[in-house]
Amino acid sequence: MAHILLIEDDPAVRDTFEIILNADGHNVTTAVDGRQGLALLRSTDVDLVLTDIIMPNCDGVEVIRELRKHADAPPVIAISGGARTSAANYLEVAKLLGAQQILSKPIGAMELLRSVADVLAAQPVK
């Protein structure tokens, strides 16, 4: 299956998503913020980036901006708290910057897996 970089500052969400993705057969590397995620991307090939948008140090919007500087960048699914108006606005910005999909928390296991499968299926075979 795919190698996914999961960038999420909330440990409960990060751990839950990692368990769900691993159970579906994916290899998951985690990062606690955008800065750590970008550092991992410099040394690790991944098939998909799943990033929270609102995080300390370096947010998900900055991660997407950095990724889009490279033609061979992996696809991105952006996630954020859906109940807050600002979170919805950030997700729209993420979509405009090139995120293939956006998801509002709370995100169920089936919604997460369906989004991952859809984005991966749309990518050319390496």
C-alpha positions in Angstrom: 0.0 0.0 0.0 1.0 3.7 0.2 3.6 5.4 2.4 1.7 8.4 4.0 3.2 11.3 5.9 0.7 12.3 8.6 1.3 15.8 10.0 -0.9 16.5 13.0 -0.2 18.3 16.3 -3.0 16.7 18.3 -1.7 13.5 19.6 -5.1 11.8 20.0 -6.0 12.6 16.3 -2.5 11.6 15.1 -2.5 8.3 16.9 -6.1 7.5 15.8 -5.4 8.3 12.2 -2.2 6.3 12.3 -4.0 3.2 13.7 -6.7 3.5 11.0 -4.3 3.9 8.1 -2.0 1.1 9.4 -5.0 -1.2 9.7 -5.8 -0.5 6.1 -2.3 -1.6 5.1 -0.5 1.8 4.7 2.9 2.6 6.0 2.6 5.8 8.1 5.3 8.3 9.2 4.1 10.9 11.6 5.2 14.5 12.4 4.0 16.8 15.1 4.0 20.0 13.1 4.8 21.4 9.6 8.4 22.0 10.4 9.0 18.4 11.3 6.9 17.2 8.4 8.9 19.3 5.9 12.2 17.9 7.4 10.9 14.4 6.9 9.9 15.1 3.3 13.5 16.0 2.5 14.7 12.6 3.5 11.7 10.3 2.9 9.7 9.5 -0.2 6.0 9.4 0.5 3.0 8.8 -1.7 0.6 11.1 0.1 0.7 13.9 2.7 -2.1 14.2 5.2 -1.7 17.5 7.0 -3.6 19.4 9.6 -3.9 23.1 8.7 -3.8 24.9 12.1 -0.6 23.9 13.9 2.1 25.7 15.9 5.5 26.5 14.4 4.7 25.8 10.7 1.1 25.3 9.7 -0.4 23.1 7.0 -0.8 26.0 4.5 3.0 26.6 4.6 3.5 22.8 4.1 1.4 22.9 1.0 3.1 26.1 -0.3 6.5 24.4 0.1 5.3 21.2 -1.6 3.9 23.0 -4.6 7.4 24.4 -5.3 8.3 20.9 -6.6 6.8 19.3 -9.7 7.2 15.8 -8.2 5.5 16.7 -4.8 3.1 14.1 -3.4 -0.6 14.9 -3.3 -2.0 16.5 -0.2 -5.2 16.0 1.9 -5.7 19.0 4.2 -7.7 18.6 7.5 -8.9 21.0 10.1 -11.5 21.5 12.8 -14.7 22.0 10.9 -16.8 23.7 13.5 -14.8 26.9 13.5 -15.3 29.4 10.8 -11.6 30.2 10.6 -10.9 26.4 10.1 -13.2 26.3 7.1 -11.6 29.3 5.6 -8.1 27.8 6.1 -9.3 24.6 4.3 -10.6 26.7 1.3 -7.1 28.3 1.2 -5.5 24.9 1.3 -7.7 23.8 -1.7 -6.7 26.9 -3.6 -3.0 26.2 -3.0 -3.3 22.7 -4.4 -4.6 20.3 -1.8 -6.3 17.5 -3.7 -8.9 17.1 -0.9 -10.0 18.9 2.2 -11.6 17.2 5.2 -13.3 18.9 8.2 -12.9 17.3 11.7 -14.3 15.2 13.1 -13.4 12.7 10.4 -14.7 9.1 10.6 -12.5 6.2 9.6 -14.5 5.4 6.5 -14.3 9.1 5.3 -10.6 9.1 5.9 -9.9 5.9 4.1 -12.2 6.8 1.2 -10.4 10.2 0.7 -7.0 8.5 0.9 -8.1 5.9 -1.7 -9.6 8.5 -4.0 -6.5 10.7 -4.0 -4.1 7.8 -4.4 -6.2 6.3 -7.3 -6.0 9.6 -9.1 -2.2 9.7 -9.1 -0.1 8.3 -12.0 1.7 5.1 -11.3 5.3 5.6 -10.3 
